[in-house]
Amino acid sequence: MVQMKDWQVAGVSLVLILLPVLPALANNFPAFLGASIVGFAMVLYLFWTYKPWSGKDNAVVSLYFTGIFSFGLALGVFFVLPLQPRLYGVVSVVESIPFFISFYFATRDIWKALFKKDILYLADGYFAFVLTVLIGAIIGRFLHNFYELIVLYTGFLTMGFILMLYFRK
C-alpha cells in the first residue's frame, strides 16, 4: 500500500476537485470532458492502488479519493445547472462509478445488517410505503410526458399503499 504525506493528499485532493470544476465554470464541455478524463485516470490509478475490496482501511482511503473527485464532478454540474447540465451530468455519473464501488466496499457490513426483511416492518409498514414512492419518484424524474407520469405515480402510490398494508402488524 502506498503511503502519502499530508501535503500530497491535500494536493491530489485539490487537483481532483479543480479538474472538473474549472472547465465547468467556463461552460466549456470539451475542456470539462478532457479534464474529467484526466481526473478519472488519476482516480482509477488510486482506486487500483488501494483496492477497496482488500480491506476496510483500503476501502476508506479509496472512498476518500473517489468521493473527492465525485464531489468535484457534482460541483461542476452545479455550476452549469442553469445552462446545459445533461451532458455534464452524464459524464459525471459515469465517472462516479468508482465512488459507488468504494462506497459499497466501505459500508458493506452496514448494508448486510440494514437489508433484512425486518426493515420493511419498520414504522408499521410505512417504511415500505415511503421506499416504494421514492423509487417511483426517481424513475419519474427521467420521464417528461405528463400522462406517463400520472400513470407511473399512481401505480407506485398504489403499490406503496398495498405494501404498507401488507407489512402492517
Phi and psi in degrees as GROMACS dihedral restraints (atoms count N, CA, C in turn):
[ dihedral_restraints ]
;  ai    aj    ak    al  type     phi  dphi    fc
    3     4     5     6     1   -83.0    20    10
    4     5     6     7     1   129.8    20    10
    6     7     8     9     1   -99.7    20    10
    7     8     9    10     1   126.0    20    10
    9    10    11    12     1  -109.2    20    10
   10    11    12    13     1   146.6    20    10
   12    13    14    15     1   -79.2    20    10
   13    14    15    16     1   163.9    20    10
   15    16    17    18     1   -59.3    20    10
   16    17    18    19     1   -41.6    20    10
   18    19    20    21     1   -69.0    20    10
   19    20    21    22     1   -29.1    20    10
   21    22    23    24     1   -71.3    20    10
   22    23    24    25     1   -41.4    20    10
   24    25    26    27     1   -62.5    20    10
   25    26    27    28     1   -43.3    20    10
   27    28    29    30     1   -64.1    20    10
   28    29    30    31     1   -41.5    20    10
   30    31    32    33     1   -65.6    20    10
   31    32    33    34     1   -45.9    20    10
   33    34    35    36     1   -64.4    20    10
   34    35    36    37     1   -39.6    20    10
   36    37    38    39     1   -63.0    20    10
   37    38    39    40     1   -44.0    20    10
   39    40    41    42     1   -63.4    20    10
   40    41    42    43     1   -42.4    20    10
   42    43    44    45     1   -63.8    20    10
   43    44    45    46     1   -42.9    20    10
   45    46    47    48     1   -64.8    20    10
   46    47    48    49     1   -29.6    20    10
   48    49    50    51     1   -78.4    20    10
   49    50    51    52     1   -44.9    20    10
   51    52    53    54     1   -74.2    20    10
   52    53    54    55     1   -27.2    20    10
   54    55    56    57     1   -56.2    20    10
   55    56    57    58     1   -49.4    20    10
   57    58    59    60     1   -83.1    20    10
   58    59    60    61     1   -23.0    20    10
   60    61    62    63     1   -74.6    20    10
   61    62    63    64     1   -45.2    20    10
   63    64    65    66     1   -61.7    20    10
   64    65    66    67     1   -47.1    20    10
   66    67    68    69     1   -65.9    20    10
   67    68    69    70     1   -31.0    20    10
   69    70    71    72     1   -68.0    20    10
   70    71    72    73     1   -36.2    20    10
   72    73    74    75     1   -61.7    20    10
   73    74    75    76     1   -35.0    20    10
   75    76    77    78     1   -83.7    20    10
   76    77    78    79     1    -2.0    20    10
   78    79    80    81     1    52.3    20    10
   79    80    81    82     1    48.3    20    10
   81    82    83    84     1  -117.3    20    10
   82    83    84    85     1    98.2    20    10
   84    85    86    87     1   -65.0    20    10
   85    86    87    88     1   -43.3    20    10
   87    88    89    90     1   -59.7    20    10
   88    89    90    91     1   -38.3    20    10
   90    91    92    93     1   -68.7    20    10
   91    92    93    94     1   -39.0    20    10
   93    94    95    96     1   -61.3    20    10
   94    95    96    97     1   -44.9    20    10
   96    97    98    99     1   -62.4    20    10
   97    98    99   100     1   -46.2    20    10
   99   100   101   102     1   -64.0    20    10
  100   101   102   103     1   -46.7    20    10
  102   103   104   105     1   -67.2    20    10
  103   104   105   106     1   -37.8    20    10
  105   106   107   108     1   -72.1    20    10
  106   107   108   109     1   -28.9    20    10
  108   109   110   111     1   -67.2    20    10
  109   110   111   112     1   -38.5    20    10
  111   112   113   114     1   -63.5    20    10
  112   113   114   115     1   -45.5    20    10
  114   115   116   117     1   -63.6    20    10
  115   116   117   118     1   -37.9    20    10
  117   118   119   120     1   -63.7    20    10
  118   119   120   121     1   -39.2    20    10
  120   121   122   123     1   -64.3    20    10
  121   122   123   124     1   -40.5    20    10
  123   124   125   126     1   -63.3    20    10
  124   125   126   127     1   -43.1    20    10
  126   127   128   129     1   -65.9    20    10
  127   128   129   130     1   -41.1    20    10
  129   130   131   132     1   -62.7    20    10
  130   131   132   133     1   -38.3    20    10
  132   133   134   135     1   -62.5    20    10
  133   134   135   136     1   -47.5    20    10
  135   136   137   138     1   -66.3    20    10
  136   137   138   139     1   -37.3    20    10
  138   139   140   141     1   -62.3    20    10
  139   140   141   142     1   -44.4    20    10
  141   142   143   144     1   -73.9    20    10
  142   143   144   145     1   -31.4    20    10
  144   145   146   147     1   -66.9    20    10
  145   146   147   148     1   -44.4    20    10
  147   148   149   150     1   -89.4    20    10
  148   149   150   151     1   -15.1    20    10
  150   151   152   153     1    41.4    20    10
  151   152   153   154     1    83.5    20    10
  153   154   155   156     1   -61.7    20    10
  154   155   156   157     1   -19.4    20    10
  156   157   158   159     1   -79.2    20    10
  157   158   159   160     1    -7.9    20    10
  159   160   161   162     1   -91.1    20    10
  160   161   162   163     1    -7.0    20    10
  162   163   164   165     1   170.4    20    10
  163   164   165   166     1   164.5    20    10
  165   166   167   168     1   -66.2    20    10
  166   167   168   169     1   -41.8    20    10
  168   169   170   171     1   -64.1    20    10
  169   170   171   172     1   -44.4    20    10
  171   172   173   174     1   -64.3    20    10
  172   173   174   175     1   -36.5    20    10
  174   175   176   177     1   -64.6    20    10
  175   176   177   178     1   -38.1    20    10
  177   178   179   180     1   -69.2    20    10
  178   179   180   181     1   -42.5    20    10
  180   181   182   183     1   -64.3    20    10
  181   182   183   184     1   -44.7    20    10
  183   184   185   186     1   -63.3    20    10
  184   185   186   187     1   -38.9    20    10
  186   187   188   189     1   -62.9    20    10
  187   188   189   190     1   -37.5    20    10
  189   190   191   192     1   -62.5    20    10
  190   191   192   193     1   -52.6    20    10
  192   193   194   195     1   -68.5    20    10
  193   194   195   196     1   -41.6    20    10
  195   196   197   198     1   -69.0    20    10
  196   197   198   199     1   -32.8    20    10
  198   199   200   201     1   -68.1    20    10
  199   200   201   202     1   -38.9    20    10
  201   202   203   204     1   -62.7    20    10
  202   203   204   205     1   -43.4    20    10
  204   205   206   207     1   -66.9    20    10
  205   206   207   208     1   -41.1    20    10
  207   208   209   210     1   -64.4    20    10
  208   209   210   211     1   -35.7    20    10
  210   211   212   213     1   -62.5    20    10
  211   212   213   214     1   -43.6    20    10
  213   214   215   216     1   -61.7    20    10
  214   215   216   217     1   -40.8    20    10
  216   217   218   219     1   -64.0    20    10
  217   218   219   220     1   -44.3    20    10
  219   220   221   222     1   -65.1    20    10
  220   221   222   223     1   -37.7    20    10
  222   223   224   225     1   -66.1    20    10
  223   224   225   226     1   -39.2    20    10
  225   226   227   228     1   -62.9    20    10
  226   227   228   229     1   -43.0    20    10
  228   229   230   231     1   -64.6    20    10
  229   230   231   232     1   -37.9    20    10
  231   232   233   234     1   -61.9    20    10
  232   233   234   235     1   -38.6    20    10
  234   235   236   237     1   -70.1    20    10
  235   236   237   238     1   -27.7    20    10
  237   238   239   240     1  -100.4    20    10
  238   239   240   241     1    10.1    20    10
  240   241   242   243     1   -54.1    20    10
  241   242   243   244     1   -44.0    20    10
  243   244   245   246     1   -74.2    20    10
  244   245   246   247     1   -12.3    20    10
  246   247   248   249     1   -98.9    20    10
  247   248   249   250     1   -71.2    20    10
  249   250   251   252     1  -155.4    20    10
  250   251   252   253     1    76.4    20    10
  252   253   254   255     1   -78.3    20    10
  253   254   255   256     1   -15.6    20    10
  255   256   257   258     1   -61.7    20    10
  256   257   258   259     1   -51.2    20    10
  258   259   260   261     1   -64.0    20    10
  259   260   261   262     1   -42.8    20    10
  261   262   263   264     1   -62.2    20    10
  262   263   264   265     1   -40.3    20    10
  264   265   266   267     1   -66.4    20    10
  265   266   267   268     1   -39.2    20    10
  267   268   269   270     1   -64.0    20    10
  268   269   270   271     1   -45.7    20    10
  270   271   272   273     1   -61.6    20    10
  271   272   273   274     1   -41.9    20    10
  273   274   275   276     1   -65.9    20    10
  274   275   276   277     1   -40.3    20    10
  276   277   278   279     1   -66.7    20    10
  277   278   279   280     1   -43.1    20    10
  279   280   281   282     1   -64.8    20    10
  280   281   282   283     1   -41.2    20    10
  282   283   284   285     1   -80.7    20    10
  283   284   285   286     1    -4.8    20    10
  285   286   287   288     1   -92.8    20    10
  286   287   288   289     1     1.7    20    10
  288   289   290   291     1   -57.7    20    10
  289   290   291   292     1   -42.6    20    10
  291   292   293   294     1   -59.4    20    10
  292   293   294   295     1   -31.6    20    10
  294   295   296   297     1   -64.3    20    10
  295   296   297   298     1   -44.6    20    10
  297   298   299   300     1   -64.1    20    10
  298   299   300   301     1   -38.7    20    10
  300   301   302   303     1   -66.1    20    10
  301   302   303   304     1   -45.9    20    10
  303   304   305   306     1   -63.1    20    10
  304   305   306   307     1   -38.9    20    10
  306   307   308   309     1   -62.1    20    10
  307   308   309   310     1   -41.3    20    10
  309   310   311   312     1   -62.3    20    10
  310   311   312   313     1   -48.0    20    10
  312   313   314   315     1   -68.5    20    10
  313   314   315   316     1   -30.8    20    10
  315   316   317   318     1   -75.3    20    10
  316   317   318   319     1   -25.1    20    10
  318   319   320   321     1  -120.2    20    10
  319   320   321   322     1    16.3    20    10
  321   322   323   324     1   -65.4    20    10
  322   323   324   325     1   -28.9    20    10
  324   325   326   327     1   -66.5    20    10
  325   326   327   328     1   -35.8    20    10
  327   328   329   330     1   -68.7    20    10
  328   329   330   331     1   -41.3    20    10
  330   331   332   333     1   -63.3    20    10
  331   332   333   334     1   -37.8    20    10
  333   334   335   336     1   -63.2    20    10
  334   335   336   337     1   -40.4    20    10
  336   337   338   339     1   -75.5    20    10
  337   338   339   340     1   -30.3    20    10
  339   340   341   342     1   -77.3    20    10
  340   341   342   343     1   -40.3    20    10
  342   343   344   345     1   -94.6    20    10
  343   344   345   346     1    68.7    20    10
  345   346   347   348     1  -110.3    20    10
  346   347   348   349     1   161.1    20    10
  348   349   350   351     1   -62.6    20    10
  349   350   351   352     1   -26.3    20    10
  351   352   353   354     1   -64.5    20    10
  352   353   354   355     1   -23.8    20    10
  354   355   356   357     1   -65.9    20    10
  355   356   357   358     1   -28.9    20    10
  357   358   359   360     1   -70.6    20    10
  358   359   360   361     1   -20.8    20    10
  360   361   362   363     1   -84.5    20    10
  361   362   363   364     1    -3.0    20    10
  363   364   365   366     1   -60.1    20    10
  364   365   366   367     1   136.5    20    10
  366   367   368   369     1    59.9    20    10
  367   368   369   370     1    35.3    20    10
  369   370   371   372     1    60.2    20    10
  370   371   372   373     1    40.5    20    10
  372   373   374   375     1    91.1    20    10
  373   374   375   376     1    -7.7    20    10
  375   376   377   378     1   -67.5    20    10
  376   377   378   379     1   -32.5    20    10
  378   379   380   381     1   -63.6    20    10
  379   380   381   382     1   -41.0    20    10
  381   382   383   384     1   -62.2    20    10
  382   383   384   385     1   -39.5    20    10
  384   385   386   387     1   -62.1    20    10
  385   386   387   388     1   -50.3    20    10
  387   388   389   390     1   -63.3    20    10
  388   389   390   391     1   -40.5    20    10
  390   391   392   393     1   -63.0    20    10
  391   392   393   394     1   -42.2    20    10
  393   394   395   396     1   -65.7    20    10
  394   395   396   397     1   -43.9    20    10
  396   397   398   399     1   -65.9    20    10
  397   398   399   400     1   -37.0    20    10
  399   400   401   402     1   -64.4    20    10
  400   401   402   403     1   -42.8    20    10
  402   403   404   405     1   -62.1    20    10
  403   404   405   406     1   -42.3    20    10
  405   406   407   408     1   -63.4    20    10
  406   407   408   409     1   -37.8    20    10
  408   409   410   411     1   -67.3    20    10
  409   410   411   412     1   -38.2    20    10
  411   412   413   414     1   -66.7    20    10
  412   413   414   415     1   -43.3    20    10
  414   415   416   417     1   -64.2    20    10
  415   416   417   418     1   -41.7    20    10
  417   418   419   420     1   -65.3    20    10
  418   419   420   421     1   -23.1    20    10
  420   421   422   423     1   -62.1    20    10
  421   422   423   424     1   -27.3    20    10
  423   424   425   426     1   -92.0    20    10
  424   425   426   427     1    -2.5    20    10
  426   427   428   429     1  -100.6    20    10
  427   428   429   430     1   151.4    20    10
  429   430   431   432     1  -125.9    20    10
  430   431   432   433     1    -5.5    20    10
  432   433   434   435     1   -91.2    20    10
  433   434   435   436     1   129.2    20    10
  435   436   437   438     1   -58.8    20    10
  436   437   438   439     1   -42.2    20    10
  438   439   440   441     1   -70.8    20    10
  439   440   441   442     1   -34.3    20    10
  441   442   443   444     1   -65.7    20    10
  442   443   444   445     1   -40.2    20    10
  444   445   446   447     1   -65.9    20    10
  445   446   447   448     1   -40.3    20    10
  447   448   449   450     1   -60.7    20    10
  448   449   450   451     1   -46.7    20    10
  450   451   452   453     1   -63.9    20    10
  451   452   453   454     1   -45.0    20    10
  453   454   455   456     1   -63.0    20    10
  454   455   456   457     1   -49.4    20    10
  456   457   458   459     1   -66.7    20    10
  457   458   459   460     1   -39.1    20    10
  459   460   461   462     1   -62.8    20    10
  460   461   462   463     1   -43.1    20    10
  462   463   464   465     1   -63.1    20    10
  463   464   465   466     1   -44.9    20    10
  465   466   467   468     1   -71.0    20    10
  466   467   468   469     1   -33.2    20    10
  468   469   470   471     1   -65.0    20    10
  469   470   471   472     1   -42.2    20    10
  471   472   473   474     1   -62.5    20    10
  472   473   474   475     1   -46.6    20    10
  474   475   476   477     1   -61.4    20    10
  475   476   477   478     1   -38.4    20    10
  477   478   479   480     1   -62.7    20    10
  478   479   480   481     1   -43.5    20    10
  480   481   482   483     1   -64.5    20    10
  481   482   483   484     1   -40.8    20    10
  483   484   485   486     1   -63.1    20    10
  484   485   486   487     1   -43.6    20    10
  486   487   488   489     1   -64.2    20    10
  487   488   489   490     1   -39.7    20    10
  489   490   491   492     1   -62.7    20    10
  490   491   492   493     1   -42.4    20    10
  492   493   494   495     1   -69.5    20    10
  493   494   495   496     1   -32.9    20    10
  495   496   497   498     1   -69.2    20    10
  496   497   498   499     1   -41.1    20    10
  498   499   500   501     1   -90.3    20    10
  499   500   501   502     1     7.3    20    10
  501   502   503   504     1   -74.9    20    10
  502   503   504   505     1   137.8    20    10
